[in-house]
Amino acid sequence: MSPIRILPIAALLLSLFSPNVLAGQKVANELFSPKINTPTRLFSADLSMPEKFNSTNNLIQKTGSFYAAFGEKLFIQGTITDSFGVPIDNVIIDMWQTNSAGKYQTLLDNNSDLIDKNFNMSGRTTTDNLGNYFFVTIMPGFYLNRAPHINFNAYHPKFGKLETEMYFENHPKNNLDYQYLSYNDEDRSLLTAKVRLTDIFDNKSTKIATFNIVMKGVQQYKNFGNK
């Protein structure tokens, strides 16, 4: 074969293994590979779960009240997708947590001094058309050797029910929590929310925790073409 013909073939082979092509292949593999589903909660949280959830995504302030719950303000945001990363709308999300004193108010006597009367211990919201959800709450207090965490139950008629929980990255209590340590490394990573500040130049600004959820199953697409 003449050198003139060899050069184009060599150029083609080199282009197939160029950084841009390899990066494109990596992106394609990520797009078309199933995501790892969010792990189910290992231990039951039914004892602390309220019988009825507050129909609001604001746990800090009760409807019509001028007073706010005691504790460090926290925003929670996330996206719920199917196994291939497609957003799921109309997912109902119930969440509940301890108050700033580390107490589940459902487990306290009604006249207990540890009840924060301005705190909605639970909340409920629904994902929008892009699968996004939001909560406004306080940083949950810890108890015994349990790390701060928030309980989530997600429901959808086509994807069923997911019972899970969210932890906070780099919290010192994580390494002491036997429940958190009961998960394997990969599951712990999926259950640990990324935390950042609303103002990176102000350490006292409000924290934002991002907790994305992957539900098992695949979205069904509607066909708007000819029948």
N, C-alpha and C positions, 0 to 999 in steps of 0.2 A: 504494500500500500504506500502510495506516495506521501511525502510529508504534508502536502497541501490538504489531503483528505484527513490525515491524522489530527491536525490542529483543531478543526471544528468539533471533532468527537471529544477530544481532550477538554476543550472549552465547555462542552455540554456536561461532561461528567463533573467538572469542577463546579459548575453552576448548581448542580443538584445538591451538592454538599456545602454550598455557601451558607454563611450565618443567617441570612434572611430566609432562605428556603427552610433550613432546619428550625428556625424560630416559628415559621408558618406551620410546619408540621406539628410542632409542639402545641401550638394554639388549637389546631384542628383536633389533635388527640384529646385535649382537655374539653373541647366543646362537645365532642361526640362520644365521650366516655361517661358512664354513669357516675354521679356524685355519691359520696358516702352519706348515707342517711344519718340524721341526727340521732344519737343514741337515746334509747328509752331509759327513764329513771330506774336505777337499780333497786332502790328501796322505796317502799310505799310512803306517801305523804298524806294519806287519807285522813289521819287523825287531826291534822292541822287544817285541812281543806275546809273552807266555809261551806255551809249548806246552800247559800245563795251568794252569787258574786255581784259586786257593785257594777252597774251598767255604765261605767265610765273608765276612761284610760288615765284619769287624774286621781292618784292616790293621796296627793298632798293636801288637797282641799275638798271638803265636802260641799255638795251643791248648795248654793245660797249662803255659805258661811264666809265670814271675813277672816277667819283664823286658819292658819296653816299648821300642818303636822310638824312635830319637832324632829330635827335630824338634817343630815346633809342632802341637799337636793340632787336628784339623779335623773337624767334622761336615758331611756332605753329605746333603741331603734333597731330595726332589722328587716330582713326580707325573707319570705317563705316561698320556696320553690319546689318543683318536683325533682325526680331523680336525675333529670338532665339540665337542671338549672332554669327551667321555665317558670316564671312567677305564677303563683296561685292566688286568685282573688277570692274574697268572701270566706276566708278561713277565720273561724271564731277562735280567739285566744283568751283564755282565762289565766290569770296569774295571781299569786298570793305570796306573802312574805312576812317576816318578822318586823316589828316596829324598831325604832332606834335603840330600844333597850334589849333587843334580842329576844322578844317574846311574841309568840303567836297569840293574838288577842282572842282567837276562838278557843284557846285552851285556858283562859283566865276567867275568874269569877267576874261577874258584871260590875262589882264594886271594887275591883282591884286597883291599887294605886299605880300599877304598871301599864294600865290602859291609856293610850293616847286618844282622847275623844275626838281629836281633829284628824285622825289618820284613817283613811280607807285602807284596810288591810288587804283588800283584794280589788281587782279591776278586770274589765273586759273590753276588748276592742275587736275590730274586723279588718283584715287586710284590704288594701285598695286594689285597683286594677293592675298595679305593678307589683303586687305582693308585699307592699310595705306595711309596717305596723309601728306604732309609737306608744310609749307609756311615759308618764311623769310621776316620779315617786321619790322616796328617800333611800339612801344607802341602808340596806338591811343590817341590823345589829347581829352579832354572833352570840352563840351560847355554847357552853362547855368547849369541846374541841371542834365544833362544827364551823366551817368557814362560812362567811356571808354568802348567801345564795338566794335565788328566786325560783319558785316553782311555776312551771308552765304546763297547761293542757291545751292542745290545739285540735280543733275539730273541723272536718270537711266531709260532706256527703260522699265524695268520690275517693278521698284519701284516708278516711277513717279517723282515728284518734291517736294522737301522740302525747304521751306523758313524759315530760323531761324536766331538766333543771339547768339553771345558768349560774356559773361562778364568775369571779372577777380575776383577771390576769394579775400576776405578781402580788396577790394578797398574801401576807405572811401566815395567815391561818390555813392556807391551802395545804401546806405540807404536814399539817397536824390532823387533818380531817380524814377519818377512816373511810367515809363514804366517797369522798373525792378521790382518794388513793385506790379505791376498789376498781375504778375504771382503768382500762389500759391507756397507754400514752396517747394513742390516736383519739380515743373517745374523750379523754380529758381535754385535748386540744379543741375538739368540736364543741365541748360544753363550756369552754372558758371564753368569756366575752372580752373583746378588745376594748380598752378604756382610754379615752383621751379627754382633754379639757376643751371647753368652748373657746377659751382664750389661752393659747399656748404660752403667752407671756405673763399670765396671772395664775399662780398656783392655787389661788382660792376661787377660781372660776368654776362653774358647774361642770360636773363630769358627764360624759356621754358614753354609754356602754352599747356596743354593737353586737347583737346576737342574731346571726342568720340561722334559719332552720330549713332543713331539707326533709320533705316528707316522701315516704316510699310510694312510688307510682309514677305514671306518665300522664301528662295533660292530654285531653282529647280535643283535637282541633275541629272547629266548625267549618263546614263546606258551604260557601255562599254561591257556588257555581250552579250550573244547570243540574236539575235532578235526573 
